[in-house]
Amino acid sequence: MMRHTLTKALEMVRARVASGDPDLHCALHFVARSRRLFPEPTAALAEKAVVLMDKLLDGIRYDATPQELDSPFPAGPTEQQILRYRGWMEACLTARRNMAPPGRGGLGLDTWSDVGGLTRLQALGLVTLALERLSRMPEFGAGPLFPGVRG
């Protein structure tokens, strides 16, 4: 359940960043308040999911190089990664189209700020790498060195 919730939340963050949210924090805030993802009775689950999502994104931001953020699939996707690769490519195309000036068919949504200095496309790479890491995490961890989705 937690893996599904985190995956859907990260996909929603990726869609919001590609659609023109002004920063990653704003996208995370609106996803955390989403009633579709977190209904009222599961407030504790929502809080835990937001904390896990923050930890996951902070870990990726700390570990990943700028080249990995620019291209999360440098050698091309494997068979297991094709759907995540397609989602990343579509998000990048959406972001480029939305950032293009109105005279060239875009919307001119080029306002973006990030504390760490990431561009909008690198933020999409960050979220995609987080989805990749989440797909490889075990459901139950084996101590602090090998964390799991449920803690």
For each residue, the residues with C-beta under 8 A, 3 or more apart:
1: 4 5 45
2: 5 6 45 48 49 52 139 149 150
3: 6 7 134 137 139 149
4: 1 7 8
5: 1 2 8 9 37 38 45 49
6: 2 3 9 10 49 52 53 56 134 149
7: 3 4 10 11 131 134 135
8: 4 5 11 12 37
9: 5 6 12 13 31 32 34 37 49 50 53
10: 6 7 13 14 53 56 127 130 131 134
11: 7 8 14 15 87 131
12: 8 9 15 16 31 34 37
13: 9 10 16 17 24 27 28 31 53 127
14: 10 11 17 18 87 88 91 124 127 128 131
15: 11 12 18 19 91
16: 12 13 19 21 26 27 30 31
17: 13 14 21 24 27 91 95 120 123 124 127
18: 14 15 90 91 92 94 95 98 120 124
19: 15 16 94 98
20: 98 107 109
21: 16 17 24 26 27 30
22: 26 111 112 113
23: 26 27 112 113 114
24: 13 17 21 27 28 57 114 118 123 126
25: 28 29
26: 16 21 22 23 29 30
27: 13 16 17 21 23 24 30 31
28: 13 24 25 31 32 50 53 54 57
29: 25 26 32 33
30: 16 21 26 27 33 34
31: 9 12 13 16 27 28 34 37
32: 9 28 29 38 46 50
33: 29 30
34: 9 12 30 31 37 38
35: 38 39 40
36:
37: 5 8 9 12 31 34 46
38: 5 32 34 35 42 43 45 46 49
39: 35 42
40: 35 43
41:
42: 38 39 45 46
43: 38 40 46 47
44: 47 48
45: 1 2 5 38 42 48 49
46: 32 37 38 42 43 49 50
47: 43 44 50 51
48: 2 44 45 51 52
49: 2 5 6 9 38 45 46 52 53
50: 9 28 32 46 47 53 54
51: 47 48 54 55
52: 2 6 48 49 55 56 149 151
53: 6 9 10 13 28 49 50 56 57 130
54: 28 50 51 57 58
55: 51 52 58 59
56: 6 10 52 53 59 60 130 133 134
57: 24 28 53 54 60 61 126 127 130
58: 54 55 61 62
59: 55 56 62 63 133
60: 56 57 63 64 126 129 130 133
61: 57 58 64 116 118 126
62: 58 59
63: 59 60
64: 60 61 68 69 125 126 129
65: 68 69
66: 69 70 122
67: 70 71 74
68: 64 65 71 72 74 125 129
69: 64 65 66 72 118 122 123 125 126 129
70: 66 67 121 122 125
71: 67 68 74 125
72: 68 69 88 125 128 129 132
73: 76 77 81 85 88
74: 67 68 71
75:
76: 73
77: 73 81 82 84 85
78: 81 82
79: 82
80: 135
81: 73 77 78 84 85 132
82: 77 78 79 85 86
83: 86 87
84: 77 81 87 88 128 131 132 135
85: 73 77 81 82 88 89
86: 82 83 89 90
87: 11 14 83 84 90 91 128 131
88: 14 72 73 84 85 91 92 124 125 128
89: 85 86 92 93
90: 18 86 87 93 94
91: 14 15 17 18 87 88 94 95 124 128
92: 18 88 89 95 96 121 124
93: 89 90 96 97
94: 18 19 90 91 97 98
95: 17 18 91 92 98 99 120 121 124
96: 92 93 99 100 121
97: 93 94 100 105 106 107
98: 18 19 20 94 95 106 107 109
99: 95 96 106 107 108 109 110 120
100: 96 97 104 105 106 107 108
101: 104 106 108
102: 105 106 107 108
103:
104: 100 101
105: 97 100 102
106: 97 98 99 100 101 102 109
107: 20 97 98 99 100 102
108: 99 100 101 102
109: 20 98 99 106
110: 99
111: 22
112: 22 23 119 120 123
113: 22 23
114: 23 24 117 118 119 123
115:
116: 61
117: 114
118: 24 61 69 114 122 123 126
119: 112 114 122 123
120: 17 18 95 99 112 123 124
121: 70 92 95 96 124 125
122: 66 69 70 118 119 125 126
123: 17 24 69 112 114 118 119 120 126 127
124: 14 17 18 88 91 92 95 120 121 127 128
125: 64 68 69 70 71 72 88 121 122 128 129
126: 24 57 60 61 64 69 118 122 123 129 130
127: 10 13 14 17 57 123 124 130 131
128: 14 72 84 87 88 91 124 125 131 132
129: 60 64 68 69 72 125 126 132 133
130: 10 53 56 57 60 126 127 133 134
131: 7 10 11 14 84 87 127 128 134 135
132: 72 81 84 128 129 135 136
133: 56 59 60 129 130 136 137
134: 3 6 7 10 56 130 131 137 149
135: 7 80 84 131 132
136: 132 133
137: 3 133 134 147 148 149
138: 141 142 146 148 149
139: 2 3 148 149 150
140: 148 149 150
141: 138 146 147 148 149 150 151
142: 138 145 146 148
143: 146
144: 147
145: 142
146: 138 141 142 143
147: 137 141 144 151
148: 137 138 139 140 141 142 151
149: 2 3 6 52 134 137 138 139 140 141
150: 2 139 140 141
151: 52 141 147 148
